Amino acid sequence: MVASIFLYSSCKHEKNETGKYTDAFIPIFNQTTRFFDADQTEKGLKYLDSAFAEVSSPSYSDRFRYYSLHYVHYQRVLRTYQKALMYADSMMQMANKMAGKHDYVANLAEANYAKGDSYFDLKQYNESFQCYYQGYLIGKSYLNNEALSDYTYRMGMIMYKKGRYKAAANYFKESYRQKNSIKTEDDFVAFYRKQELLDNIALSYKNSGDLDSAIAYFDKAKDFVSTNGYKYPEKKSFVTMALGVVYGNEAEIFIAQKQYDKAIDLLKKSITINLQKGFDNIDAQYAQLKLGKIYAEQHRISDLKAVLDDLRIQLDSLKNGNAEAEWNRLMGDYYIAENDLQKALSYLQTYNRLKDSLAKQSSLLRESDVMEQLANYEKAHQIQLLNENNKIQRIYLVVSVLFGVMAIAIIFLVYRYWSRSKNDVKLMNELNKQINEQNSNLEQALEEVKLRSQEKDRILRAVAHDLRNPIGGIASLTTIMAEEAYTDEQKEMINLVKETSYNSLELINDILEAANVKSINLIPEPVEINSLVNNSVELLRFKAAEKGQLILFEPLNTPQELLISREKIWRVISNLISNAIKFSPTGAMIDVKVEKAADQVIVSVKDNGIGIPEKMQDQVFNMFTSAQRPGTAGEKSFGLGLSICQQIMEKSGGAIWFKSRKDGTTFYISLPLIDGAGLDPAQKVSIPFPR
């Protein structure tokens, strides 16, 4: 009930100007309180105003309570904080006029508390902290621990808002100690505040990086709720809600430690609890965001979309600026994963706009240092005590001057940094605008490159296809002519034309395969890798024998089946062995080896040839590379084979790489030992391999 908000109100029958209520005001106060207890504050204030006007000589205490009742109505009921602050100021004025020491202290502490709450809800945290701290200093010698606990709790909240998490933890622990020192076994409000303080201590430690302490206090919070919650069966929903909040907060620890399964379990519990009607739906929104971030990190795109769709429904009915900004960022991540860059850009722009607005608000919270103000408040309090005891008047004057100078310096510094901040924000907006324009230009450029690449492939196929028939005819004709009776010189010319024709046909076939391999869907099938590699080796032994070379093959000790395209992988292995033959000298040894490593099979082809110069190594896998060289016996090289091999390996979910020295080169290919490898490039697994 509303009347429970009064911290220090009393109903004593005392005389005028002694800090007590007058006889005329006591029944007015009692009747107004009954209206407030019945949640009829509007009716109560109308009665109070009319009745109070009839009191001929109200005391300062009467006026103080009159203003405090108005304060409660505007602060707690209507939430009109600016008007509530005006009544809190009036309470302060009345408290300062009271004569009795105890009543003066109690009412002054209450007035500071009221002003602090209004400033806090107006997000003027520096002023709020000053009021709380001054009230705490004034009241700590006269008020009980329960009242002091409310001050330290609120000072902890301000420190938390300002990002001073270690200081916040200390204030929350002090508030918990003060609250715990009072017998409140049947007081649900005290129980709820205690569990909240334990949760806040854990959050402060989490944000300051002390994760072990954070986990310890989260466990204390859960144990406290579980052990004591049964005492309040009529408040079961609030007890459950408290556990839901702790679950969501504790999940952040496991997220930081990348223990995602534990975090997901806690977040789902929290969301299930706090999405219920009448529960902490705002906390549920933050828990959904945390869950979405985990799904984004784990690339669980469908789960991410489901969470974001549910959260959208919540945000449409319950506005939350911070959650709205993070929702847009996660939607951007989702559409990036879906390769819909246009939608991703739209959501990320909205996120940046919302985040900029929130960042401005956050920067205002940190414009001045609360810890420095705290030191200043303590000094001011010491000066006040000295002044009350008529001591060191000169020191008081000097210190006041110093504080004035400090205030001017602080105002100057705040103004200077505020000016810089405005310029920085303006510059940041300009940079964001430039980045957005560049992103748009880049998207257009990428689209043009894609279209031109497709056009290039089409032209290549058309040209190669049209050239193949006439050149094939020339090759066939020269083959026949070479067997006819011509002079040696004529036969030499015919053979030259014949060789050139066959080389051209080989180049055309490579071009066609390079242009077509991108669009070919590989059809995987179970293939025994030892057999496949051995088949390639045996077919090429004769080619190696022409140069007096020997191929050594080292298979796996046991048969191993892989799910791959037999024809395409055979093409890759054969190409690598052919290259080894081409670039190895006469009589050289070529080593072919199959081995298993972790979750993959690696096939290596090692030659003892001329090696690949360092300046050409970056170009080896490029189509139409300038790194092609003739073989050791003058064999032709078009530079397309390794590019084709690389495309085949990428479509197969594998990889290809090499190591080269002056006395030879070793090429490697890796193929995964997983079900479904090579079915779809989108399913490709990233395989680590040596460079």
Secondary structure, DSSP 8 states (H G I E B T S, - for coil): -GGGG-SS----B--TTTTSB-TTHHHHHHHHHHHHHTT-HHHHHHHHHHHHTT-SS--HHHHHHHHHHHHHIIIIIS--HHHHHHHHHHHHHHHHT---HHHHHHHHHHHHHHHHHHHHHTT-HHHHHHHHHHHHHHHTTTS-HHHHHHHHHHHHHHHHHTT-HHHHHHHHHHHHHHHHTS--TT-HHHHHHHHHHHHHHHHHHHHTT-HHHHHHHHHHHHHHHHHHGGG-GGGHHHHHHHHHHHHHHHHHHHHHTT-HHHHHHHHHHHHHHHTSTTS-HHHHHHHHHHHHHHHHHTT-HHHHHHHHHHHHHHHHHS--HHHHHHHHHHHHHHHHHTT-HHHHHHHHHHHHHHHHHHHHHHHHHTSS-HHHHHHHHHHHHHHHHHHHTT--HHHHHHHHHHHHHHHHHHHHHHHHHHHHHHHHHHHHHHHHHHHHHHHHHHHHHHHHHHHHHHHHHHHHHHHHHHHHHHHHHHHHHHHHHTTS---HHHHHHHHHHHHHHHHHHHHHHHHHHHHHTTT-----EEEEHHHHHHHHHHHHHHHHHTTT-EEEEE--SS--EEEE-HHHHHHHHHHHHHHHHHTS-TT-EEEEEEEEETTEEEEEEE--S----GGGGGGTTSTT-TT----TT-----S-HHHHHHHHHHHTT-EEEEEEETTEEEEEEEEE-STTTTS-GGG--------
